[in-house]
C-alpha cells in the first residue's frame, strides 16, 4: 500500500523547519502538493524525491529515474556563464 501523504505541519516537523518554509517551497514550484478541500498535502513520493536529491543512485551510478546517457538536469545545478566583457 502507498504511504500516506504529509500535512504541512507534519513535514515541517520532519524537516525541522517552519510551516512557512514548506508553503514557500510549494509556492515556488519546488515541491508538488495537492489539495483536499482546504487541506494541503504532499505525497510521500515527493518528500522522498526531495530528501533523496542527487544522493540516490541506482546500481549503474546514475541518479534514480535518469537514463545513463541523459545529461544531468536539475534546476539546482549552478550554471557557469561567460561574462560579456570576456573577464
CNS distance restraints for C-alpha pairs under 8 A (distance, minus, plus):
assign (resid   3 and name CA) (resid  44 and name CA) 6.04 0.50 0.50
assign (resid   4 and name CA) (resid  43 and name CA) 7.18 0.50 0.50
assign (resid   4 and name CA) (resid  44 and name CA) 6.46 0.50 0.50
assign (resid   5 and name CA) (resid  41 and name CA) 5.94 0.50 0.50
assign (resid   5 and name CA) (resid  42 and name CA) 5.37 0.50 0.50
assign (resid   5 and name CA) (resid  43 and name CA) 4.38 0.50 0.50
assign (resid   5 and name CA) (resid  44 and name CA) 5.11 0.50 0.50
assign (resid   6 and name CA) (resid  10 and name CA) 6.05 0.50 0.50
assign (resid   6 and name CA) (resid  11 and name CA) 5.89 0.50 0.50
assign (resid   6 and name CA) (resid  41 and name CA) 5.51 0.50 0.50
assign (resid   6 and name CA) (resid  42 and name CA) 5.06 0.50 0.50
assign (resid   6 and name CA) (resid  43 and name CA) 6.29 0.50 0.50
assign (resid   6 and name CA) (resid  44 and name CA) 6.50 0.50 0.50
assign (resid   7 and name CA) (resid  11 and name CA) 6.13 0.50 0.50
assign (resid   7 and name CA) (resid  39 and name CA) 7.90 0.50 0.50
assign (resid   7 and name CA) (resid  40 and name CA) 6.41 0.50 0.50
assign (resid   7 and name CA) (resid  41 and name CA) 4.89 0.50 0.50
assign (resid   7 and name CA) (resid  42 and name CA) 6.43 0.50 0.50
assign (resid   8 and name CA) (resid  12 and name CA) 6.07 0.50 0.50
assign (resid   8 and name CA) (resid  19 and name CA) 6.07 0.50 0.50
assign (resid   8 and name CA) (resid  22 and name CA) 6.46 0.50 0.50
assign (resid   8 and name CA) (resid  23 and name CA) 7.59 0.50 0.50
assign (resid   8 and name CA) (resid  40 and name CA) 6.81 0.50 0.50
assign (resid   8 and name CA) (resid  41 and name CA) 6.65 0.50 0.50
assign (resid   8 and name CA) (resid  42 and name CA) 7.45 0.50 0.50
assign (resid   9 and name CA) (resid  13 and name CA) 6.35 0.50 0.50
assign (resid   9 and name CA) (resid  19 and name CA) 5.97 0.50 0.50
assign (resid  10 and name CA) (resid  14 and name CA) 6.25 0.50 0.50
assign (resid  11 and name CA) (resid  15 and name CA) 6.10 0.50 0.50
assign (resid  11 and name CA) (resid  22 and name CA) 7.72 0.50 0.50
assign (resid  12 and name CA) (resid  16 and name CA) 5.61 0.50 0.50
assign (resid  12 and name CA) (resid  17 and name CA) 5.02 0.50 0.50
assign (resid  12 and name CA) (resid  18 and name CA) 5.61 0.50 0.50
assign (resid  12 and name CA) (resid  19 and name CA) 5.36 0.50 0.50
assign (resid  12 and name CA) (resid  21 and name CA) 7.90 0.50 0.50
assign (resid  12 and name CA) (resid  22 and name CA) 6.67 0.50 0.50
assign (resid  13 and name CA) (resid  17 and name CA) 6.59 0.50 0.50
assign (resid  13 and name CA) (resid  18 and name CA) 7.91 0.50 0.50
assign (resid  17 and name CA) (resid  21 and name CA) 6.65 0.50 0.50
assign (resid  17 and name CA) (resid  22 and name CA) 7.90 0.50 0.50
assign (resid  18 and name CA) (resid  22 and name CA) 6.96 0.50 0.50
assign (resid  19 and name CA) (resid  23 and name CA) 6.41 0.50 0.50
assign (resid  20 and name CA) (resid  24 and name CA) 6.06 0.50 0.50
assign (resid  21 and name CA) (resid  25 and name CA) 6.28 0.50 0.50
assign (resid  22 and name CA) (resid  26 and name CA) 6.35 0.50 0.50
assign (resid  23 and name CA) (resid  27 and name CA) 6.06 0.50 0.50
assign (resid  24 and name CA) (resid  28 and name CA) 6.04 0.50 0.50
assign (resid  25 and name CA) (resid  29 and name CA) 6.31 0.50 0.50
assign (resid  25 and name CA) (resid  30 and name CA) 5.18 0.50 0.50
assign (resid  25 and name CA) (resid  31 and name CA) 5.63 0.50 0.50
assign (resid  26 and name CA) (resid  30 and name CA) 5.97 0.50 0.50
assign (resid  26 and name CA) (resid  31 and name CA) 4.94 0.50 0.50
assign (resid  26 and name CA) (resid  32 and name CA) 6.23 0.50 0.50
assign (resid  26 and name CA) (resid  33 and name CA) 6.72 0.50 0.50
assign (resid  31 and name CA) (resid  46 and name CA) 7.10 0.50 0.50
assign (resid  31 and name CA) (resid  50 and name CA) 7.78 0.50 0.50
assign (resid  32 and name CA) (resid  42 and name CA) 6.67 0.50 0.50
assign (resid  32 and name CA) (resid  43 and name CA) 7.87 0.50 0.50
assign (resid  32 and name CA) (resid  46 and name CA) 6.73 0.50 0.50
assign (resid  33 and name CA) (resid  40 and name CA) 6.71 0.50 0.50
assign (resid  33 and name CA) (resid  41 and name CA) 5.66 0.50 0.50
assign (resid  33 and name CA) (resid  42 and name CA) 4.61 0.50 0.50
assign (resid  33 and name CA) (resid  43 and name CA) 6.84 0.50 0.50
assign (resid  34 and name CA) (resid  40 and name CA) 5.81 0.50 0.50
assign (resid  34 and name CA) (resid  41 and name CA) 5.42 0.50 0.50
assign (resid  34 and name CA) (resid  42 and name CA) 6.45 0.50 0.50
assign (resid  35 and name CA) (resid  39 and name CA) 5.46 0.50 0.50
assign (resid  35 and name CA) (resid  40 and name CA) 4.62 0.50 0.50
assign (resid  35 and name CA) (resid  41 and name CA) 6.07 0.50 0.50
assign (resid  36 and name CA) (resid  40 and name CA) 6.50 0.50 0.50
assign (resid  36 and name CA) (resid  41 and name CA) 7.46 0.50 0.50
assign (resid  42 and name CA) (resid  46 and name CA) 6.71 0.50 0.50
assign (resid  42 and name CA) (resid  47 and name CA) 7.08 0.50 0.50
assign (resid  43 and name CA) (resid  47 and name CA) 6.56 0.50 0.50
assign (resid  44 and name CA) (resid  48 and name CA) 6.22 0.50 0.50
assign (resid  45 and name CA) (resid  49 and name CA) 6.11 0.50 0.50
assign (resid  46 and name CA) (resid  50 and name CA) 6.32 0.50 0.50
assign (resid  47 and name CA) (resid  51 and name CA) 6.06 0.50 0.50
assign (resid  48 and name CA) (resid  52 and name CA) 5.74 0.50 0.50
assign (resid  49 and name CA) (resid  53 and name CA) 6.14 0.50 0.50
assign (resid  52 and name CA) (resid  56 and name CA) 5.48 0.50 0.50
assign (resid  54 and name CA) (resid  63 and name CA) 6.17 0.50 0.50
assign (resid  55 and name CA) (resid  63 and name CA) 7.36 0.50 0.50
assign (resid  56 and name CA) (resid  63 and name CA) 5.74 0.50 0.50
assign (resid  56 and name CA) (resid  64 and name CA) 6.08 0.50 0.50
assign (resid  57 and name CA) (resid  61 and name CA) 5.46 0.50 0.50
assign (resid  57 and name CA) (resid  62 and name CA) 5.33 0.50 0.50
assign (resid  57 and name CA) (resid  63 and name CA) 4.25 0.50 0.50
assign (resid  57 and name CA) (resid  64 and name CA) 5.17 0.50 0.50
assign (resid  58 and name CA) (resid  62 and name CA) 5.75 0.50 0.50
assign (resid  58 and name CA) (resid  63 and name CA) 6.14 0.50 0.50
assign (resid  58 and name CA) (resid  64 and name CA) 5.43 0.50 0.50
assign (resid  60 and name CA) (resid  68 and name CA) 7.62 0.50 0.50
assign (resid  62 and name CA) (resid  66 and name CA) 6.38 0.50 0.50
assign (resid  62 and name CA) (resid  67 and name CA) 7.07 0.50 0.50
assign (resid  62 and name CA) (resid  68 and name CA) 5.90 0.50 0.50
assign (resid  66 and name CA) (resid  70 and name CA) 6.62 0.50 0.50
assign (resid  66 and name CA) (resid  72 and name CA) 7.82 0.50 0.50
assign (resid  73 and name CA) (resid  77 and name CA) 7.83 0.50 0.50
assign (resid  82 and name CA) (resid  86 and name CA) 6.65 0.50 0.50
assign (resid  82 and name CA) (resid  87 and name CA) 7.66 0.50 0.50
assign (resid  83 and name CA) (resid  87 and name CA) 6.07 0.50 0.50
